[in-house]
């Protein structure tokens, strides 16, 4: 440095406004050695070259430090270093185990799991890929040579596991000879090749099936677990890269790209994903994101803990926070009794009246809210939602799934309106006294005479009419009867999945022409006729509805805890990924706001204002 005039350096910074470009914050886990936290300069130089802002994360397991750190990060880089203690995966140490670093293990395993739950993009390098595997359900081979010492031309069961081979009944070719995985050459020297799976993120980064890398490891991922898929291997079959199998921005490599000129694209990938994540986070901070249907109250009899990350439910306060979800509509779901049977929920709540059961559900929600009043509130109007958003609270809205709750009494429409119910799904899986169900037996040939009066009362008291689960004739009858637009809070497109619960193209068009809404749901059986449904199927249904209805008539009603949830959108913590996918498909911020609740809030306000006029 030749200029030691501090003011001149400050003047150079302040010669521009703003003084710096907005760049994503990338946390890098630090190494620990001899009582000191250290980090190779190559890591943070690579992040800076890629356009990110690096910060070093010390190996600290304190929950306050971890949570507050992650709240600020846009991306996470897991750096290399010593071996992981095999006790974390229930294994005893092998004689070939090298040096472990107990100071790093717990903090890094914790921060990896927490970052995963928050959908933060992650890149793991060397030890980092192994940390990803161990933290998220995989395993690590303590020494990659050990399993090959007794090779006889056919892989053993252990070798199958370590080298990612599939179990099958066919003869398996002999394993390729082992290559050297710990080079004596300099770190910038390329010493062996890596074969990349086409269609993988790594292939998209390098645009080729083979690259050359350095190698400084004797451990490797032996089982990547169900959350990852193997995307690159060395010539001897050793796993060299894994990536998310859940459409998330998580990637791990076994080599050290920070030491290679060809390694920069990996850091650029991380910075791009972190930039997108930062954009999505800030968008969610500005808009109300509303899930219009979940069945979490069904789990109340199990004594769930809504203010914790409870594995028994898909929607809780922690998961809503991790997924940056502002509000959720919780339905009091009432199963439809079979013909000749009486409604009964005595086993769960010791009530026999459908109305009492719905009221009890709402009482329990209100108890939960009262116990967590600093963090969550009951919302009944659009103004309530926006007020909660301003005050940093989550919102819960009330709904009824199955008009059976009215107990064949029109006065109960007013009762539930006064409780704050925003919509009633007229029926469920079976005909009731209001209308025929999509899975019913055509009891009324559509909406009954009583059902017609129910809809009129719902219009009068500002409750939205929900036709999810209704038969097609019931749908068109309600469309004609209702003086306000109707909604389908959790329904999909029959053209893409031929199920009677889904809406035909004609229904979608008619719904939009009358000002109504269709909110795509995440129940696999309504997304695909066969095979596993994923977030990509949900996006296809959404875009089909948009093509027919327009952007002002769609949204998302997950049906979480009512069998909703698919790979890529498995619970409320993953809902920010929905936004990331919309961004990748080039939807504007305004369109994303409409999809994420703006359309619903607009129509809810319209229905409620119409009731006031009447």
C-alpha positions as CSV (number, residue, x, y, z in Angstrom):
1,X,0.0,0.0,0.0
2,X,1.4,3.4,-1.0
3,X,-1.4,5.6,0.3
4,X,-1.7,5.9,4.1
5,X,-4.0,8.9,4.0
6,X,-7.2,7.5,5.5
7,X,-9.4,10.4,4.4
8,X,-8.5,9.8,0.7
9,X,-9.7,6.2,1.1
10,X,-13.0,7.4,2.7
11,X,-13.4,10.0,0.0
12,X,-13.1,7.3,-2.6
13,X,-15.9,5.3,-0.9
14,X,-18.2,8.3,-0.5
15,X,-17.6,9.6,-4.0
16,X,-20.6,7.4,-5.0
17,X,-24.1,6.9,-3.8
18,X,-24.9,4.4,-2.6
19,X,-21.3,3.7,-1.6
20,X,-21.6,0.0,-2.5
21,X,-23.6,-2.3,-4.7
22,X,-26.1,-4.5,-2.9
23,X,-24.5,-7.9,-2.6
24,X,-25.6,-11.1,-0.8
25,X,-24.1,-12.0,2.5
26,X,-22.3,-15.4,2.5
27,X,-21.4,-17.0,5.8
28,X,-18.3,-19.2,5.8
29,X,-17.7,-21.7,8.6
30,X,-14.3,-21.2,10.1
31,X,-11.8,-23.9,10.9
32,X,-10.6,-24.4,14.5
33,X,-7.0,-25.2,15.5
34,X,-4.9,-24.6,18.6
35,X,-7.6,-22.4,20.2
36,X,-8.0,-20.2,17.2
37,X,-10.7,-19.9,14.5
38,X,-9.0,-19.6,11.1
39,X,-10.0,-19.5,7.5
40,X,-8.0,-19.8,4.3
41,X,-7.9,-16.6,2.3
42,X,-8.9,-18.5,-0.8
43,X,-12.4,-19.0,0.5
44,X,-13.3,-15.4,1.1
45,X,-11.4,-14.2,-2.0
46,X,-13.5,-16.6,-4.1
47,X,-16.7,-15.3,-2.6
48,X,-15.7,-11.7,-3.3
49,X,-14.7,-12.5,-6.9
50,X,-18.1,-14.2,-7.3
51,X,-19.8,-11.0,-6.2
52,X,-20.7,-11.9,-2.6
53,X,-19.9,-10.4,0.8
54,X,-18.1,-13.0,3.0
55,X,-18.4,-13.2,6.8
56,X,-16.6,-15.8,8.9
57,X,-18.8,-17.9,11.2
58,X,-17.0,-19.1,14.4
59,X,-17.7,-22.7,15.6
60,X,-20.2,-21.7,18.3
61,X,-23.2,-23.9,19.2
62,X,-25.1,-21.2,21.1
63,X,-28.7,-21.1,19.8
64,X,-28.9,-17.3,20.0
65,X,-25.7,-16.9,18.0
66,X,-26.8,-19.4,15.4
67,X,-30.3,-18.1,15.0
68,X,-29.3,-14.5,14.8
69,X,-26.4,-15.3,12.4
70,X,-28.7,-17.2,10.0
71,X,-31.3,-14.4,10.1
72,X,-28.7,-12.2,8.4
73,X,-27.3,-14.7,5.9
74,X,-28.3,-15.1,2.2
75,X,-26.0,-18.0,1.6
76,X,-23.8,-20.5,3.6
77,X,-20.4,-21.9,2.6
78,X,-19.3,-25.0,4.6
79,X,-15.5,-25.0,4.4
80,X,-13.0,-27.9,4.5
81,X,-11.1,-29.3,7.4
82,X,-10.7,-32.3,9.7
83,X,-12.8,-35.4,9.8
84,X,-16.3,-35.6,11.4
85,X,-16.5,-37.8,14.5
86,X,-18.2,-41.0,13.4
87,X,-20.2,-41.2,16.6
88,X,-22.5,-38.6,15.0
89,X,-23.8,-41.3,12.7
90,X,-23.7,-44.0,15.3
91,X,-20.5,-45.6,14.1
92,X,-17.4,-46.5,16.1
93,X,-14.1,-45.1,15.0
94,X,-12.2,-47.1,12.4
95,X,-8.5,-47.7,12.8
96,X,-8.1,-45.6,9.6
97,X,-9.9,-42.6,11.1
98,X,-7.7,-39.4,10.9
99,X,-7.9,-36.3,13.1
100,X,-11.3,-35.1,14.1
101,X,-12.3,-31.6,15.2
102,X,-14.8,-31.8,18.0
103,X,-15.0,-28.0,18.3
104,X,-16.5,-27.8,14.8
105,X,-18.8,-30.8,14.6
106,X,-21.8,-29.7,16.7
107,X,-21.9,-26.0,15.6
108,X,-21.6,-27.0,11.9
109,X,-24.2,-29.8,12.0
110,X,-26.6,-27.4,13.8
111,X,-26.1,-24.5,11.4
112,X,-26.5,-26.9,8.4
113,X,-29.8,-28.2,9.7
114,X,-31.0,-24.8,10.6
115,X,-30.0,-23.3,7.3
116,X,-31.7,-26.2,5.5
117,X,-34.9,-25.5,7.4
118,X,-34.6,-21.8,6.4
119,X,-34.1,-22.7,2.7
120,X,-30.7,-20.8,2.7
121,X,-28.6,-21.8,-0.3
122,X,-25.6,-23.9,0.7
123,X,-22.3,-24.9,-0.9
124,X,-20.3,-27.6,0.9
125,X,-16.6,-28.1,0.1
126,X,-14.6,-31.3,1.1
127,X,-15.5,-31.6,4.8
128,X,-18.5,-29.5,3.9
129,X,-20.0,-32.1,1.6
130,X,-19.6,-34.6,4.4
131,X,-21.2,-32.2,6.9
132,X,-24.2,-31.9,4.5
133,X,-24.6,-35.7,4.4
134,X,-24.3,-36.3,8.1
135,X,-26.5,-33.3,9.1
136,X,-29.3,-34.3,6.7
137,X,-29.6,-38.1,7.0
138,X,-26.6,-39.5,5.0
139,X,-23.4,-41.2,6.0
140,X,-19.7,-40.9,5.5
141,X,-17.0,-43.6,5.0
142,X,-14.3,-43.1,7.5
143,X,-11.7,-44.2,5.0
144,X,-12.4,-44.7,1.3
145,X,-9.5,-47.2,0.9
146,X,-10.5,-49.4,3.8
147,X,-13.5,-50.9,2.1
148,X,-11.5,-51.9,-1.0
149,X,-8.7,-53.8,0.7
150,X,-10.3,-57.2,0.3
151,X,-11.8,-56.5,-3.2
152,X,-12.3,-59.8,-5.1
153,X,-13.7,-58.4,-8.3
154,X,-17.3,-58.0,-7.0
155,X,-18.5,-55.2,-4.7
156,X,-19.5,-56.2,-1.2
157,X,-22.7,-54.9,0.4
158,X,-20.5,-52.3,2.2
159,X,-18.9,-51.3,-1.0
160,X,-22.3,-50.9,-2.6
161,X,-23.1,-48.4,0.2
162,X,-19.9,-46.6,0.1
163,X,-19.6,-46.1,-3.6
164,X,-23.3,-45.4,-4.3
165,X,-24.0,-48.6,-6.2
166,X,-27.6,-49.7,-6.6
167,X,-28.7,-53.0,-5.1
168,X,-30.1,-55.3,-7.7
169,X,-30.3,-59.0,-8.6
170,X,-28.1,-58.7,-11.7
171,X,-24.4,-59.4,-11.6
172,X,-22.5,-56.1,-11.0
173,X,-19.3,-55.4,-13.0
174,X,-16.0,-55.3,-11.1
175,X,-15.3,-52.0,-9.4
176,X,-12.7,-49.8,-11.1
177,X,-9.3,-49.7,-9.6
178,X,-8.9,-47.1,-6.8
179,X,-7.2,-43.9,-7.7
180,X,-5.2,-41.7,-5.4
181,X,-7.4,-39.2,-3.5
182,X,-4.7,-37.3,-1.6
183,X,-2.3,-35.5,-3.9
184,X,1.3,-34.5,-3.1
185,X,1.2,-31.7,-5.8
186,X,0.2,-28.2,-5.0
187,X,-3.5,-27.3,-4.3
188,X,-3.9,-25.7,-7.7
189,X,-2.8,-28.8,-9.5
190,X,-5.5,-30.9,-11.3
191,X,-4.9,-34.5,-10.4
192,X,-7.9,-36.6,-11.4
193,X,-11.2,-36.4,-13.4
194,X,-14.8,-36.3,-12.2
195,X,-17.7,-37.6,-14.2
196,X,-20.8,-35.4,-14.0
197,X,-24.4,-36.4,-14.4
198,X,-26.2,-34.6,-17.2
199,X,-29.2,-32.6,-16.1
200,X,-27.6,-31.9,-12.7
201,X,-26.9,-28.5,-11.3
202,X,-23.2,-29.2,-11.6
203,X,-23.7,-30.0,-15.3
204,X,-25.5,-26.7,-15.7
205,X,-22.6,-24.9,-14.1
206,X,-19.8,-26.5,-16.2
207,X,-21.7,-27.6,-19.3
208,X,-19.6,-30.7,-19.6
209,X,-19.7,-34.3,-18.4
210,X,-16.1,-34.5,-17.3
211,X,-13.9,-32.0,-15.4
212,X,-10.6,-32.2,-13.7
213,X,-10.1,-31.4,-10.0
214,X,-7.7,-31.6,-7.1
215,X,-8.0,-34.1,-4.3
216,X,-7.2,-33.9,-0.6
217,X,-9.4,-36.4,1.2
218,X,-9.5,-39.9,2.5
219,X,-13.1,-39.7,3.6
220,X,-16.1,-39.5,1.3
221,X,-19.9,-39.6,1.4
222,X,-21.0,-43.2,1.4
223,X,-24.7,-42.6,1.5
224,X,-26.1,-39.2,0.5
225,X,-29.5,-39.9,2.1
226,X,-33.0,-39.2,0.6
227,X,-32.6,-35.4,0.6
228,X,-29.7,-35.6,-1.9
229,X,-28.8,-37.3,-5.2
230,X,-25.3,-38.2,-6.4
231,X,-24.3,-36.0,-9.3
232,X,-20.6,-36.7,-9.8
233,X,-18.2,-39.5,-9.2
234,X,-14.5,-40.2,-9.5
235,X,-13.3,-42.9,-12.0
236,X,-13.2,-45.4,-9.2
237,X,-16.8,-44.6,-8.1
238,X,-16.1,-42.5,-5.1
239,X,-18.8,-39.8,-4.7
240,X,-17.5,-36.4,-5.7
241,X,-20.7,-34.3,-5.7
242,X,-24.2,-34.3,-4.3
243,X,-27.1,-31.9,-4.8
244,X,-30.6,-31.4,-3.4
245,X,-33.2,-33.9,-4.5
246,X,-35.9,-31.5,-3.3
247,X,-35.3,-28.7,-5.8
248,X,-33.4,-26.6,-3.3
249,X,-30.2,-24.7,-3.8
250,X,-27.9,-27.1,-2.0
251,X,-24.7,-28.5,-3.5
252,X,-21.7,-30.3,-2.1
253,X,-18.3,-31.1,-3.8
254,X,-15.5,-33.3,-2.5
255,X,-12.7,-31.3,-4.1
256,X,-11.3,-27.8,-3.2
257,X,-12.6,-25.4,-5.9
258,X,-11.3,-22.3,-4.0
259,X,-7.8,-23.4,-5.0
260,X,-8.6,-23.8,-8.7
261,X,-9.1,-21.2,-11.5
262,X,-11.9,-23.5,-12.7
263,X,-13.5,-23.4,-9.3
264,X,-15.0,-19.9,-9.5
265,X,-18.2,-21.0,-11.3
266,X,-19.2,-22.9,-8.1
267,X,-18.9,-19.7,-6.0
268,X,-20.7,-17.7,-8.7
269,X,-23.5,-20.3,-8.5
270,X,-23.8,-19.9,-4.7
271,X,-23.8,-16.1,-5.0
272,X,-26.6,-16.2,-7.7
273,X,-28.7,-18.4,-5.5
274,X,-28.0,-16.2,-2.5
275,X,-29.0,-13.1,-4.5
276,X,-32.3,-14.7,-5.5
277,X,-32.9,-15.8,-1.9
278,X,-32.3,-12.3,-0.6
279,X,-34.7,-10.9,-3.2
280,X,-37.4,-13.4,-2.2
281,X,-36.9,-12.7,1.5
282,X,-37.3,-9.0,1.0
283,X,-40.3,-9.5,-1.1
284,X,-41.9,-11.6,1.6
285,X,-41.1,-8.8,4.1
286,X,-43.2,-6.4,2.0
287,X,-46.2,-8.4,1.0
288,X,-48.8,-10.5,2.8
289,X,-48.2,-14.2,2.0
290,X,-51.3,-16.2,2.7
291,X,-51.9,-20.0,2.6
292,X,-55.7,-20.3,2.2
293,X,-56.2,-23.8,3.5
294,X,-54.6,-26.1,6.1
295,X,-56.0,-28.8,8.3
296,X,-53.6,-28.5,11.3
297,X,-56.4,-28.3,13.8
298,X,-57.0,-32.0,13.2
299,X,-53.9,-32.7,15.2
300,X,-54.9,-30.7,18.2
301,X,-56.0,-33.9,20.1
302,X,-52.3,-35.1,19.9
303,X,-51.3,-32.2,22.1
304,X,-49.2,-30.5,19.4
305,X,-46.9,-27.6,20.3
306,X,-47.7,-24.8,17.8
307,X,-45.0,-22.5,19.1
308,X,-42.3,-25.1,18.6
309,X,-41.0,-26.9,15.5
310,X,-43.3,-29.9,16.0
311,X,-42.5,-32.8,13.7
312,X,-46.1,-34.0,13.9
313,X,-47.5,-31.1,12.0
314,X,-46.6,-29.3,8.8
315,X,-47.7,-25.8,10.0
316,X,-46.4,-24.2,13.2
317,X,-45.0,-20.9,14.3
318,X,-41.4,-22.0,13.6
319,X,-42.1,-23.3,10.1
320,X,-44.2,-20.3,9.2
321,X,-41.3,-18.1,10.2
322,X,-38.7,-20.2,8.3
323,X,-40.9,-20.2,5.2
324,X,-41.6,-16.4,5.5
325,X,-45.3,-17.1,5.6
326,X,-47.5,-14.2,6.8
327,X,-50.8,-15.9,7.3
328,X,-52.6,-19.2,7.2
329,X,-56.3,-20.1,7.0
330,X,-57.0,-23.0,9.4
331,X,-60.0,-25.1,8.7
332,X,-62.3,-26.7,11.2
333,X,-62.7,-30.0,9.2
334,X,-65.7,-32.1,9.8
335,X,-65.8,-35.6,8.2
336,X,-69.0,-36.4,6.4
337,X,-70.9,-39.2,8.1
338,X,-72.0,-42.1,6.0
339,X,-75.7,-42.4,5.2
340,X,-77.6,-43.5,8.3
341,X,-74.7,-42.5,10.6
342,X,-74.6,-39.6,13.0
343,X,-71.7,-37.1,13.3
344,X,-69.4,-37.9,16.2
345,X,-66.1,-36.6,17.4
346,X,-66.5,-38.0,20.9
347,X,-63.2,-39.9,20.7
348,X,-61.3,-36.7,20.0
349,X,-63.1,-34.0,21.8
350,X,-66.1,-35.5,23.5
351,X,-68.6,-33.5,21.4
352,X,-71.4,-34.8,19.3
353,X,-72.8,-31.6,17.6
354,X,-71.0,-30.5,14.4
355,X,-71.5,-26.9,15.4
356,X,-70.0,-27.5,18.9
357,X,-67.1,-29.3,17.3
358,X,-66.3,-26.3,15.0
359,X,-66.6,-23.9,17.9
360,X,-64.2,-26.0,19.9
361,X,-61.7,-26.0,17.1
362,X,-61.8,-22.2,17.0
363,X,-61.6,-22.0,20.8
364,X,-58.4,-24.0,20.7
365,X,-56.9,-21.8,18.0
366,X,-57.8,-18.7,20.1
367,X,-56.1,-20.4,23.1
368,X,-52.9,-20.9,21.1
369,X,-53.0,-17.4,19.9
370,X,-53.5,-16.0,23.4
371,X,-50.5,-18.0,24.6
372,X,-48.3,-16.6,21.8
373,X,-49.9,-13.1,21.4
374,X,-46.6,-11.4,20.7
375,X,-46.0,-13.5,17.6
376,X,-49.5,-14.4,16.2
377,X,-53.0,-13.0,16.0
378,X,-56.4,-13.9,14.7
379,X,-57.3,-12.0,11.5
380,X,-60.8,-11.6,10.3
381,X,-60.5,-8.9,7.7
382,X,-58.0,-7.6,5.1
383,X,-57.3,-4.7,7.5
384,X,-56.4,-7.3,10.3
385,X,-53.9,-9.0,7.9
386,X,-52.2,-5.7,7.0
387,X,-52.1,-4.6,10.7
388,X,-50.5,-7.9,11.7
389,X,-47.9,-7.5,8.9
390,X,-47.0,-4.0,10.1
391,X,-46.6,-5.3,13.7
392,X,-44.5,-8.3,12.8
393,X,-47.1,-10.9,13.8
394,X,-48.3,-13.9,11.9
395,X,-52.0,-14.2,11.2
396,X,-54.5,-17.1,11.5
397,X,-57.8,-17.0,9.8
398,X,-60.8,-19.2,10.5
399,X,-62.6,-21.4,7.9
400,X,-65.0,-24.3,8.0
401,X,-64.5,-27.4,5.8
402,X,-67.9,-29.0,5.4
403,X,-71.1,-27.0,5.8
404,X,-72.2,-29.9,8.1
405,X,-71.0,-27.5,10.9
406,X,-74.2,-25.5,10.4
407,X,-76.1,-28.4,11.8
408,X,-79.0,-27.7,9.4
409,X,-79.7,-24.3,11.0
410,X,-79.5,-21.1,9.0
411,X,-79.0,-19.0,12.1
412,X,-75.5,-20.6,12.5
413,X,-74.3,-18.8,9.4
414,X,-74.5,-15.6,11.4
415,X,-73.0,-17.3,14.4
416,X,-69.9,-18.3,12.5
417,X,-69.7,-15.0,10.7
418,X,-69.5,-13.4,14.2
419,X,-66.8,-15.8,15.1
420,X,-64.7,-14.5,12.2
421,X,-65.1,-17.4,9.7
422,X,-64.0,-16.2,6.3
423,X,-65.2,-19.0,4.2
424,X,-67.2,-22.2,4.4
425,X,-66.4,-25.2,2.1
426,X,-70.0,-26.3,1.4
427,X,-69.3,-30.0,1.5
428,X,-66.5,-32.6,1.8
429,X,-66.2,-36.2,0.6
430,X,-69.9,-37.0,0.6
431,X,-73.2,-35.3,0.0
432,X,-74.6,-33.3,2.8
433,X,-77.8,-31.3,3.3
434,X,-76.3,-28.3,1.4
435,X,-75.1,-29.9,-1.9
436,X,-73.7,-32.9,-3.7
437,X,-70.0,-33.7,-3.3
438,X,-67.5,-34.6,-6.1
439,X,-67.3,-38.0,-4.3
440,X,-71.0,-38.2,-3.5
441,X,-74.0,-40.0,-5.1
442,X,-76.0,-37.1,-6.5
443,X,-78.4,-36.8,-3.7
444,X,-79.8,-33.3,-4.7
445,X,-78.7,-33.0,-8.3
446,X,-76.5,-30.1,-7.3
447,X,-77.3,-27.6,-4.5
448,X,-80.3,-28.4,-2.4
449,X,-83.1,-25.9,-1.5
450,X,-81.6,-25.6,1.9
451,X,-78.2,-25.1,0.3
452,X,-79.5,-22.2,-1.7
453,X,-80.6,-20.4,1.5
454,X,-77.3,-21.2,3.1
455,X,-75.5,-19.4,0.2
456,X,-77.8,-16.5,0.4
457,X,-77.1,-16.2,4.2
458,X,-73.3,-16.5,3.5
459,X,-73.6,-13.6,1.1
460,X,-75.6,-11.6,3.6
461,X,-73.0,-12.1,6.4
462,X,-69.9,-11.7,4.3
463,X,-68.7,-15.3,4.3
464,X,-66.9,-16.5,1.1
465,X,-68.6,-19.5,-0.6
466,X,-66.0,-22.3,-1.2
467,X,-66.7,-25.0,-3.8
468,X,-63.7,-27.2,-3.2
469,X,-64.9,-30.8,-2.9
470,X,-68.2,-30.0,-4.7
471,X,-69.7,-31.9,-7.6
472,X,-69.6,-30.2,-10.9
473,X,-73.4,-29.5,-10.9
474,X,-73.1,-28.1,-7.4
475,X,-70.4,-25.8,-8.6
476,X,-72.5,-24.3,-11.4
477,X,-75.5,-24.0,-9.2
478,X,-73.6,-22.1,-6.6
479,X,-72.1,-19.9,-9.3
480,X,-75.6,-18.9,-10.3
481,X,-77.0,-18.6,-6.8
482,X,-74.2,-16.5,-5.1
483,X,-74.4,-12.8,-5.5
484,X,-70.6,-12.6,-4.7
485,X,-67.8,-14.4,-6.5
486,X,-67.1,-18.0,-5.3
487,X,-63.7,-19.5,-4.5
488,X,-62.1,-22.9,-4.6
489,X,-59.7,-22.7,-1.7
490,X,-57.7,-25.8,-2.6
491,X,-58.4,-27.3,-6.0
492,X,-56.4,-28.3,-9.1
493,X,-56.8,-28.6,-12.9
494,X,-58.6,-31.7,-14.2
495,X,-56.9,-31.3,-17.6
496,X,-53.6,-32.2,-15.9
497,X,-54.9,-34.7,-13.5
498,X,-58.2,-36.4,-14.2
499,X,-59.7,-36.5,-10.7
500,X,-63.3,-35.5,-9.8
501,X,-62.0,-33.2,-7.2
502,X,-60.2,-31.1,-9.8
503,X,-61.8,-28.4,-11.9
504,X,-62.4,-28.7,-15.7
505,X,-61.2,-26.0,-18.0
506,X,-64.8,-24.9,-18.5
507,X,-65.2,-24.5,-14.7
508,X,-62.0,-22.5,-14.4
509,X,-63.1,-20.2,-17.2
510,X,-66.6,-19.8,-15.6
511,X,-65.0,-19.1,-12.2
512,X,-62.8,-16.4,-13.6
513,X,-65.7,-14.8,-15.6
514,X,-67.7,-14.4,-12.4
515,X,-64.7,-13.0,-10.5
516,X,-63.8,-16.1,-8.5
517,X,-60.6,-17.7,-7.5
518,X,-58.9,-21.1,-7.8
519,X,-56.1,-21.8,-5.3
520,X,-53.8,-24.7,-6.3
521,X,-53.3,-27.3,-3.6
522,X,-50.4,-29.6,-2.8
523,X,-52.2,-33.0,-2.4
524,X,-50.3,-35.4,-4.6
525,X,-53.4,-37.3,-5.8
526,X,-54.8,-34.1,-7.3
527,X,-51.5,-33.2,-9.0
528,X,-50.6,-36.4,-10.7
529,X,-52.6,-39.4,-11.8
530,X,-49.6,-41.7,-11.0
531,X,-46.0,-41.4,-9.7
532,X,-44.6,-38.9,-7.2
533,X,-45.9,-35.4,-7.3
534,X,-43.4,-32.5,-6.8
535,X,-43.4,-28.8,-6.6
536,X,-43.0,-28.8,-10.4
537,X,-46.4,-30.4,-10.8
538,X,-47.9,-27.7,-8.6
539,X,-46.3,-25.0,-10.7
540,X,-47.7,-26.7,-13.9
541,X,-51.2,-26.6,-12.4
542,X,-50.8,-23.0,-11.4
543,X,-49.7,-22.0,-14.8
544,X,-52.5,-23.9,-16.5
545,X,-55.0,-22.1,-14.3
546,X,-53.3,-18.7,-15.1
547,X,-53.4,-19.5,-18.9
548,X,-57.2,-20.0,-18.7
549,X,-58.2,-17.6,-15.9
550,X,-55.6,-14.8,-15.8
551,X,-53.2,-13.9,-13.0
552,X,-55.9,-12.2,-10.9
553,X,-57.8,-15.4,-10.2
554,X,-55.2,-17.8,-8.7
555,X,-53.4,-18.5,-5.5
556,X,-52.1,-21.3,-3.2
557,X,-54.1,-23.4,-0.6
558,X,-51.6,-26.0,0.5
559,X,-53.9,-28.5,2.4
560,X,-51.0,-29.0,4.8
561,X,-51.9,-31.5,7.5
562,X,-54.7,-32.7,5.3
563,X,-52.4,-34.9,3.2
564,X,-51.0,-31.9,1.3
565,X,-47.3,-31.5,0.8
566,X,-45.0,-32.6,-2.0
567,X,-41.3,-32.9,-2.6
568,X,-40.0,-29.3,-2.8
569,X,-43.0,-27.9,-0.8
570,X,-43.2,-30.4,2.0
571,X,-44.3,-28.1,4.8
572,X,-44.7,-24.4,5.7
573,X,-41.0,-23.9,6.1
574,X,-40.4,-24.5,2.4
575,X,-43.0,-22.0,1.1
576,X,-40.4,-19.4,0.2
577,X,-39.2,-21.9,-2.4
578,X,-42.6,-21.4,-4.1
579,X,-41.6,-17.7,-4.6
580,X,-38.1,-18.7,-5.8
581,X,-39.6,-21.0,-8.4
582,X,-42.0,-18.2,-9.5
583,X,-39.0,-15.8,-9.8
584,X,-37.1,-18.4,-12.0
585,X,-40.2,-18.5,-14.2
586,X,-39.9,-14.7,-14.6
587,X,-43.1,-13.7,-12.7
588,X,-43.0,-10.0,-11.7
589,X,-43.1,-8.9,-8.1
590,X,-46.7,-7.6,-8.6
591,X,-47.8,-11.0,-10.1
592,X,-46.2,-12.9,-7.2
593,X,-48.0,-10.6,-4.7
594,X,-51.3,-11.4,-6.4
595,X,-50.7,-15.2,-6.4
596,X,-49.5,-15.1,-2.8
597,X,-52.6,-13.6,-1.3
598,X,-53.3,-10.3,-3.0
599,X,-56.1,-11.8,-5.1
600,X,-57.7,-13.6,-2.1
601,X,-57.5,-10.5,0.1
602,X,-59.1,-8.4,-2.6
603,X,-62.0,-10.8,-3.0
604,X,-62.4,-11.3,0.7
605,X,-62.7,-7.5,1.1
606,X,-65.2,-7.4,-1.7
607,X,-67.4,-10.1,-0.1
608,X,-67.2,-8.5,3.3
609,X,-68.1,-5.0,2.0
610,X,-71.0,-6.5,0.1
611,X,-72.4,-7.8,3.4
612,X,-72.1,-4.4,5.0
613,X,-74.1,-2.8,2.2
614,X,-76.8,-5.4,2.5
